[in-house]
Amino acid sequence: MSSATETWKGLSLPWQVAFEEAWASFRAGNFGVGAVVTDPAAENAIVTVGRNRVMQTQRAPRTLSGNMTAHAEMNAFAELDTFDAEGLHLYTTLEPCLMCAAAAMQLKVAHVHYAGVDEFYAGMSDVWASAPVTAARTPGSTMPFDGPLAAFARLLPMAFTLDQFPGRSAEQLARSEHPGLAKLIDRLREDTVWAEIRQAGTCHRALGHLWDDLAAIA
C-alpha cells in the first residue's frame, strides 16, 4: 500500500484543494467537507472552491455560513460567475447530500467526483431516477478512492456528527455503519498529537498521523 505522502503527491490539484478545504472546515469546527468546481474544457482548471461553514457566523459576500445551507458544495456554487454550471465538474470530499445533489442538478453539473460515502443518503439515486426532470439532469458520478483516503474523507465530517449530535439518529447510523471509524474518533479525543495537528497542522500531516489506523479500518 502507498504511504500517506505518496498518495497525497499522487492526487490531482482539484483533489488536493478539496481535501485542504475539508481540513480547514474541520479545524474551524464544522463538518469537515471541502468542494471544488472545475472546467474540464480548460484542462480541468479550478473555477471555484468551497468548504462547509455551518457553524461559522462570519458573513462574507457570496459565502453561506452559520446555518445548515452552508455546505461545501453550496459555497462552491455560490462563488460561480456563470448562470449555471453546465459542463463543469464538482469534486467533493463527501458524497453530496439531498440539498447539494439537487443544486448540482439545477445548475446542470456534468459530473460529480466524491471521496467518501455518506450512508445517510444511501439509495438517493433511486429517488432522482423516479422523476423525468431529475433523471435527465442527474450528473455522472465517480468515487475514485478506497482505503485510507476514503476513510479520512468520511472521518472528518463524522467526527463533527459524533460530537454535535450524541444520541441522535445521525450519530447512531454513523456508528453502526462505521464502527472502526467511531472507535478511532473516540480515541482521538485523548490524542495530544492529534490535538496539536488540529490546532496548527496541515491536511497532509493529519492524513499521515492517521494513515496506519485508517488503513487497518479500511
N, C-alpha and C positions, 0 to 999 in steps of 0.2 A: 504494500500500500504506500502511496506517496505521502510525504510528510506535509505538515501544515504549510511550510514555506513553499515547497514545490507546487502544492495545489493552489496557493494564493497567486504565485507568479504565473501559473497557467491560466488564470481567469482572464477573460476579456475585460476591457476597460469598463463597459457598462455594468458587468457583474461586480467588479471591484468597487465601483462607486455606489452601487445599490447596497452592498454589504456595509460600506463605510457609513452610509446614511442610516442604515438599520442600527449600527453600533452607536452613532450619535443620538439616535432616538432613544435607545435603551439607556444610555448614560444619563439622559435628561429625565428619566423616569416615566417613559412612555412604553408602548407595546414593543418597540424594537423591530420595526419594519421599515425597509427602505425601497424606493422605487425610482426607475429611470425610464424616460421615453426616448427612443432613438429613431433615426431615419435610415432605414436600410438602403434607400436610394442614394444616400450620401455617405457611403462606407460605414454605415451604422453609427454615424455621429450622434453624440448625446444632444438631445433637444432641450429636455428639462429634467430636473431631479426633484424628489420629494421624500419626506420622512413622516412617520407617524408623530403627531403632536397633540394627542388627545388630552394630555394633562398640562399642557403649556398654556399660559394665559397671555403671553406677549402677542400683540397684534401687529401684523405687517401686511402691506398691500399684497393681494393675490395669494395669501397664505391662510390656510384654515388652522385654527388652534383652539384648545380649550373645550372641545366637545367631541362627540363621537362621529362627527363627519370628518374629523381631521386625520384621515387615514393617509398613508404614504402615497398610494396611487392617486387619491383625490388631490393631494397637494401637487403632485407632478402634473396632473391635468390642469390644475388652476394656473400653472405657470405658462401654459401654451399661448402662443401669439396667433395661432391659426384658429379658424372657425371650428374645426374638428380635428381628429387625429387619424384621418383616413390614410392608410398606407404605413402608418407608424407602428413601431413595436413597443410593448411595455415589458420591462424587466422588473420583477418584484421578488423580494426575499420570502414572501409568504403567499400562498395561493389566495387570489382575491376573494373577498367576502361578497355577499349579496349586493351591497351598495356599489362596490368598486367594479365588480363584474358587469353590472348593469350600466355603469358610467362608461366602461370600455366599449360596450355595445352601442350606446347612444352616440359616442364620439367616433365610431367606426374604426377602432383599433384593429390592425390587421392580425397581430399575433401577440400572445401573452407568454412570457417565459417566467416560470416561478421556481424558487429554490426549495421550498418546504411545503408540505401539505398542511391544510387546515381541516382537521377531522370534523369540525363543527359544520362545515358546508359540504360534506360528502353527499354525492348524488345530485348536486345542484344543476349539473349539466342536463339532467333529465327534465328539469323544470323548464329550462330555456328551450329545449327541443320541442316542447309541447305547444308552443305558440309560434305562428308563422313569422312574426316580426323579429323575435329574439332568435329563432332558429336561423334566419337568414343573416343575422348580424353577429352571431357568436364567432369570436375570433378563433383562429387556431391556437393551440396551446402546447407548450413543451415544458416538461420538468427534467432538466438535464443532469441533475445530481442525485447521488445516493451517498450512503456512508456518512462520514463526519460532517461534511459541509451541509448536507440536507438536515442533519440533526441540529447543527448550530443554528441554521435558519429558523428551525422550529423552537429551539430553546429560548431565544431572546424574547419573543412575544409570550411564550408560555410562562416564563418567569414572572412577567407582569400579571398574567392571569392568576397564577397561584398566590401572588402577594395581595392583589387587589380584590379578588372575588372568592375568598375562602368559604367553602361550604356550598357554594352556588353551583348550578348545573355545568357552567363552563369549566370550572376547576375539576369537578368530578369526571367529566368526559375527558379532559386532558390527562388526568392521572390514569384513567382507565386505558386510554389508547397509547400512552407513552409512559409506562411505569418507570422505565430506566431513566428517562429524562427527568421525571418528577423527583426521583431519589437524588440525582445529581444536583438539581436546583436546590433541593432542601439542604444538601451538604455544602453548597457554595455559600450559604448564608453564614457559615462559620469559617470560610476560607479567607484568611487575611491577604494572601497574594491576589486572589480574585478581587477583593475589595479595593486593593491598590490599583489594579488594572482598570477596574470600572471607574475609578476616580480620574485617572490620567493616562491610561494606556490606549494603544491603537487597536483597531479591529484585528489586525494581523496578530498582534501579541495575545489578544484574548483567544483567538482561534488556536494558537499554539499552546496556550496553557490548558485548554480543554481537549486537545486533539486525541490523546490516548483514551480518555474517558468516553468521548463521543464515538471513537472507533469501536470500543468494547460494546457500547449500546447498539450501534448501527449494525 
